[in-house]
Amino acid sequence: MKQAPQVAAIHDLSGFGRCSMGIVLPVLSAMGNRCSTLLTAYLSAHTAYPPSERSVFLDLTDRMKPVWNHWAELGARFDAIYSGFLGSAEQIDLLRTFLERFRGRNTLVLVDPVMGDHGKPYATYTPEMCARMGSLAAQADLITPNLTEAAILLGEPYEAAPTGEGETETWLRRLSMDGRRSVVITGVCLSPGQVGAGCLDRTTGRISFAQAPEIPGHFPGTGDLFSSVLLGELLRGRSLETASARAVSFVQSCAAYTLQLGTPLLDGVEFEPLLRQLME
């Protein structure tokens, strides 16, 4: 029997609300992978909820290296390394060290360069952190920025974000570093009422697009959901084009289901009842 792919998932964990590790772990597990979780922080609730003096934020930066040192002692080997939100310049540098320690010849490194949305960097992301994230992303085999993050990585104003296939292709090629890494840009809208992703596969050089009907509303955690499904499909041996289309379709289905149920949008998408769709 074939052993399950081993994934190192490096994310924060929110106790309330669906995002980050609360999505990554169940999705990748449902898709047949074994996840080793390296937590960057624990939050009482994800940051899309209104701030409160009772909010809890436990920074785990000083625990990251001891955790992976124990992993090394246990002989950990990974088929994929997947990182999401990193809360400080120090954590970004730590992840670069982690890659030096655990990246094997065939390890797929996916960096989701979580830095901002809706045209602006997150409040915690300084220009220095954005630059360091760019350096980290340069070491990835695959990056999955949204349009805001793509603009930051390219040093372009968000107002210059592409609106058609031709412009998106240009950004994809620039982000690929002359074809050295694969790229998926999320939040791409090619026609009214549609949204999805554009991707460049470094193996084939092929550019493709996947679109689905846009569901009204902002759903926290959909970027984490997209990247998790994308990685799960790649670890099954699917092409980047097929994996991207599957991820677009699943995120759209979860958003539509959430809207149908009337779940508060801040709680995130209701993906759990639909996980069976991701199982082979």
Buried (B, 14 or more C-beta within 10 A) or exposed (E): EEEBBBBBBBBBBBEEBBBBBBBBBBBBBBBBBEBBBBBBBBBBBBBBBEEEEEEEEEBBBEBBBEBBEEBEEEEBEBBBBBBBBBBBBBBBBBBEEBBEEBBEEEBBBBBBBBBBBEEEBBEEBEEEBBBBBBEBBBBBBBBBBBBBBBBBBBEBEBEEBBEEEEEBBEBBBBBBBEBEBBBBBBBBBBEEEBBBBBBBBBEEEEBBBBBBEBBEEEBBBBBBBBBBBBBBBBBBEBBBBBBBBBBBBBBBBBBBBBBEEEBEBBBBBBBEEBBEBBEE
